């Protein structure tokens, strides 16, 4: 069984935090991968993957990580 990650980023209620769905062969959502988006010191947009929902990563944790970086 091979899972694939959706190419669509889904915005959460928290600014700069998004997730992508991991979809199984039978087109069922089996997990989420959280990431953050921010501007670096040069003004360029950066995307960083934080982790999977199944590993305990939640929206609030991603917000903390984004706040540390920004």
TADA-V743405 format. One record per pair of residues at least 24 apart in sequence whose C-alpha atoms are under 10 Angstrom apart, sorted by the first residue. I is the first residue (numbers start at 1). J is the second residue. Records with the same first field share a line. If there is no record, write none. Layout:
I->J + J
This chain:
1->25 + 26
2->26
3->27 + 28 + 29 + 30 + 31
4->29 + 30
5->29 + 31 + 32 + 33
6->32 + 33
9->33 + 34 + 35
10->34 + 35
11->35 + 36
12->59
13->59
14->59 + 60 + 62 + 63
15->63 + 66
16->47 + 62 + 63 + 66 + 67
17->47 + 48 + 49 + 50 + 59 + 60 + 61 + 62 + 63 + 65 + 66
18->47 + 49 + 59 + 62
19->49 + 50 + 51 + 52 + 53 + 58 + 59
20->49 + 52
21->52 + 53
22->52
30->54
31->55
32->57 + 58
33->57 + 58
34->58 + 59 + 61 + 62
35->59 + 62 + 63 + 65 + 66
36->62 + 63 + 65 + 66
37->66
38->66 + 67 + 69 + 70
39->69 + 70
40->69 + 70
41->70
